[in-house]
Amino acid sequence: MGRKLVLVGSKLTDLNAPKLVKVDAIESAGSLLLLDPAHPTGGWAAGVPANGDVSRNLFASTAATVTGGTPSAMQGKFVRGAGWDGTKGFLERTGKGGLHGVVSTTAADLTTVFYNQLGDGLKAHLLSSGHAFFFSIWSRVTRESTGNGVALLALNAGQPASGNYLANYRLDENLPNNGRIADHLMGNKLVNGYSTGWTGTQKPSNVGGFNGLAMVLGGDGTYNYMDSMAKISGSRIYYRYYIEDLTVSGRSYSDVDSIDSALYTKEVLTAGGRYYNDSFSYPSALA
């Protein structure tokens, strides 16, 4: 049996020192959100989430401590449009438990949309705290978008109207960014970045005006290039989404990126990892 030694009155100053893991190896005092459908400490229920289902935030308790809210206010919900009908698109859980959205290249419309909407407590903190944040997603592109330089809007922690966003979180080949560049090409993807504040001219004045979207599949308005069918959203598997308040944790982007990258390599790219060598329906099954 292992033993835990508690030194009363002591404070750890090395943020990268080994620590007891409660939920996940990336955790810190600033961990706000972890969505991971096959995580060993609390994966999603079997099957594809229905519209309105609660999405389990594995760091809800930590987020409540950071924000002064309640764990329930840190939980999000799934929003599922009516377009996943097998013609416009279909959703499935992969062999390893990821969430796969296959989007038609000929019939999809803006009802072919699925995303996690952040809880109001998290949205309020992202909107008004003035802190710096780290965002990360693990995904796999199974069919490329027909657009050029398509932004990976799974990093969309909240895209309000009029081009306002948390600075540098919306990453793609055409935008200045901090962090790993988003890529819409085929294959496994680790994409992360950090925000140092809002940009644009019309910052939302309240939580109600703040979309707070994560894990976007299919059509999310003009921002993912499905507007008027001019360009078609790609097909994608989501494995993980993480947000950390760097101001609270005291860690830098490079600190968290190092941990995130090592976990991604272990769980996605290495034999024995929980998302390694996944199986899924190929998008060619849907025109």
C-alpha positions in Angstrom: 0.0 0.0 0.0 1.3 3.5 -0.9 1.8 6.2 1.7 1.1 9.9 1.5 3.3 12.2 3.6 1.8 15.6 4.4 4.1 18.5 5.4 1.9 20.9 7.3 2.7 24.6 6.5 4.9 23.8 3.5 4.3 25.1 0.0 5.5 23.5 -3.2 7.3 26.1 -5.4 8.3 23.9 -8.3 5.1 23.7 -10.5 6.6 20.8 -12.5 7.5 18.6 -9.5 5.8 15.2 -9.4 2.4 15.2 -7.7 -0.4 12.9 -6.7 -2.8 12.6 -9.6 -6.5 12.8 -8.7 -8.0 13.0 -12.2 -5.4 13.4 -14.9 -1.7 14.0 -15.3 -2.3 17.5 -16.7 -4.3 18.7 -13.7 -3.3 21.9 -11.9 -4.9 24.4 -9.5 -6.2 26.2 -12.7 -7.7 23.2 -14.5 -11.2 24.4 -15.7 -12.5 21.8 -18.1 -11.6 18.3 -19.3 -13.9 16.4 -21.8 -12.5 13.0 -22.6 -15.1 10.4 -23.7 -13.1 7.3 -22.7 -11.2 8.7 -19.7 -10.6 6.0 -17.0 -11.8 8.3 -14.2 -15.2 8.9 -15.8 -15.9 8.4 -19.5 -19.1 9.2 -21.3 -22.1 6.8 -21.3 -22.3 4.4 -24.3 -23.7 5.7 -27.5 -23.9 9.2 -29.0 -25.0 11.9 -26.7 -28.5 13.3 -27.3 -29.5 16.9 -27.6 -29.5 18.5 -24.1 -27.5 15.7 -22.4 -25.1 17.0 -19.7 -21.4 16.7 -20.8 -19.3 15.6 -17.9 -16.5 18.1 -17.0 -13.9 16.0 -15.1 -12.5 19.1 -13.5 -15.8 20.6 -12.4 -14.8 20.7 -8.7 -11.5 22.4 -9.5 -13.3 24.9 -11.8 -15.8 25.7 -9.0 -12.9 26.5 -6.7 -11.3 28.8 -9.2 -14.5 30.6 -10.1 -16.3 30.6 -6.8 -19.2 28.8 -8.4 -20.7 25.4 -8.0 -19.6 22.2 -9.7 -23.0 22.0 -11.5 -22.4 25.4 -13.1 -19.2 24.1 -14.5 -20.9 21.3 -16.4 -21.8 21.8 -20.0 -24.4 20.3 -22.3 -24.5 18.7 -25.7 -26.3 20.5 -28.6 -27.2 18.2 -31.4 -28.9 19.4 -34.6 -31.5 17.4 -36.6 -29.2 17.0 -39.6 -27.5 13.8 -38.5 -30.0 11.7 -40.3 -27.7 9.4 -42.3 -28.1 11.5 -45.4 -26.7 14.9 -44.4 -24.3 13.4 -41.9 -24.1 10.7 -39.1 -22.6 10.5 -35.6 -21.0 7.5 -34.0 -18.8 6.4 -31.2 -15.6 4.9 -32.5 -14.1 1.6 -31.4 -12.0 3.3 -28.8 -14.9 5.6 -27.6 -14.2 8.8 -29.5 -17.0 10.9 -31.0 -17.0 10.8 -34.9 -19.0 13.2 -37.0 -19.2 12.4 -40.7 -20.5 15.2 -42.8 -21.9 14.8 -46.3 -20.1 16.7 -49.1 -23.3 17.1 -51.0 -26.3 17.3 -48.7 -25.1 18.8 -45.4 -26.7 22.0 -44.1 -26.5 24.1 -40.9 -28.7 21.6 -39.0 -25.8 19.1 -39.3 -24.2 20.5 -36.2 -23.0 19.0 -32.9 -21.1 20.7 -30.1 -20.6 21.0 -26.4 -21.8 24.3 -24.9 -19.8 25.3 -21.9 -21.6 25.8 -18.5 -22.5 29.4 -17.6 -20.1 29.4 -14.7 -17.2 28.7 -17.1 -18.4 31.1 -19.7 -18.6 33.9 -17.0 -15.0 33.2 -16.0 -13.7 33.2 -19.5 -15.6 36.4 -20.2 -14.7 38.6 -17.3 -11.7 37.3 -15.3 -9.1 38.9 -17.5 -6.9 35.9 -17.1 -4.7 34.0 -19.6 -5.9 30.5 -20.7 -4.6 27.4 -22.3 -6.8 25.4 -24.7 -6.1 22.0 -26.2 -7.9 19.4 -28.3 -7.0 16.0 -29.5 -8.8 14.9 -32.7 -8.5 13.0 -36.0 -9.5 14.3 -39.4 -11.2 11.5 -41.3 -12.2 13.6 -44.4 -10.8 17.0 -45.2 -12.9 20.1 -45.5 -13.3 21.5 -49.0 -12.3 24.9 -47.7 -8.8 26.4 -47.8 -7.1 27.2 -44.5 -10.1 26.1 -42.5 -10.0 27.0 -38.8 -10.2 24.1 -36.4 -13.2 25.5 -34.5 -13.0 22.8 -31.9 -10.8 25.3 -30.1 -13.8 27.7 -30.1 -14.1 28.5 -26.4 -16.7 31.1 -27.4 -17.1 32.8 -30.7 -19.6 35.7 -30.2 -20.8 37.9 -33.1 -18.9 40.5 -35.0 -15.5 38.8 -35.1 -14.7 38.9 -31.4 -12.8 36.1 -29.8 -10.3 35.3 -27.0 -7.1 36.5 -28.6 -5.1 33.8 -30.4 -7.3 30.9 -29.5 -8.9 30.6 -32.9 -6.0 29.0 -34.7 -5.5 28.2 -38.4 -3.0 28.6 -41.2 -4.1 32.1 -42.0 -4.3 33.8 -38.5 -1.5 34.9 -36.2 -1.4 32.5 -33.3 0.3 31.3 -30.2 0.7 27.6 -29.9 0.4 24.7 -32.3 -1.2 25.6 -35.7 -4.5 24.0 -36.5 -4.5 21.7 -39.5 -7.5 20.5 -41.5 -5.6 17.9 -43.3 -6.1 14.1 -42.8 -4.8 12.3 -39.7 -4.4 12.6 -36.0 -4.1 16.1 -34.6 -2.9 17.8 -31.4 -3.9 21.4 -31.5 -3.4 23.8 -28.6 -2.9 27.5 -28.0 -3.2 30.2 -25.4 -5.3 33.3 -25.0 -4.2 36.6 -23.3 -7.5 38.4 -23.6 -10.3 39.4 -25.9 -9.9 40.9 -29.3 -12.4 42.6 -31.6 -14.7 45.6 -31.0 -17.8 44.1 -29.5 -16.9 42.0 -26.5 -20.0 40.3 -25.2 -21.5 42.2 -22.3 -22.9 39.2 -20.6 -22.9 35.4 -20.5 -26.1 35.3 -22.7 -24.2 36.9 -25.6 -21.3 34.4 -25.3 -21.6 31.3 -27.4 -19.1 29.2 -25.5 -18.8 26.3 -27.9 -16.4 23.4 -27.8 -15.9 20.1 -29.9 -17.8 21.5 -32.9 -18.8 19.0 -35.5 -20.5 20.0 -38.8 -22.2 23.3 -39.4 -21.6 26.1 -36.9 -22.7 29.1 -39.0 -20.3 30.9 -41.3 -17.3 30.4 -39.0 -16.7 26.8 -40.1 -17.3 27.5 -43.9 -20.6 25.7 -44.3 -22.3 29.0 -45.2 -24.6 28.5 -48.3 -22.8 25.3 -49.0 -19.9 27.3 -50.4 -17.4 25.2 -48.5 -18.1 22.0 -46.6 -17.0 21.2 -43.1 -14.7 18.2 -42.8 -15.4 15.0 -40.9 -13.6 14.5 -37.6 -13.2 12.4 -34.5 -12.9 14.1 -31.1 -11.0 12.6 -28.3 -10.2 15.3 -25.8 -10.8 19.0 -24.9 -9.0 20.8 -22.1 -8.9 24.4 -20.7 -6.6 25.7 -18.0 -6.5 29.1 -16.3 -2.7 29.9 -16.6 -3.1 32.9 -14.3 -4.3 30.6 -11.5 -2.1 27.7 -12.1 1.1 29.8 -12.5 2.2 27.7 -15.4 3.3 28.9 -18.8 2.0 27.8 -22.2 5.3 25.8 -22.7 4.8 24.1 -19.3 1.3 22.8 -20.1 2.2 22.1 -23.8 4.9 19.8 -22.7 2.6 17.7 -20.5 -0.2 17.8 -23.1 2.1 16.6 -25.9 3.5 13.8 -23.8 0.0 12.6 -22.9 -1.1 12.8 -26.5 1.8 10.8 -27.7 1.1 8.1 -25.0 -2.6 7.8 -25.5 -3.0 8.4 -29.2 0.2 7.6 -31.0 1.6 4.7 -28.9 0.5 1.1 -28.7 -1.5 0.5 -25.6 -2.8 4.1 -25.5 -6.6 4.3 -25.0 -7.1 6.0 -28.4 -4.4 4.2 -30.3 -5.3 2.3 -33.5 -8.9 3.4 -33.4 -11.6 1.9 -35.6 -14.4 3.9 -37.2 -16.7 4.2 -40.2 -14.9 5.7 -43.2 -16.6 8.9 -44.5 -16.6 7.4 -48.0 -19.7 5.6 -46.8 -21.6 8.9 -47.2 -21.2 11.0 -50.3 
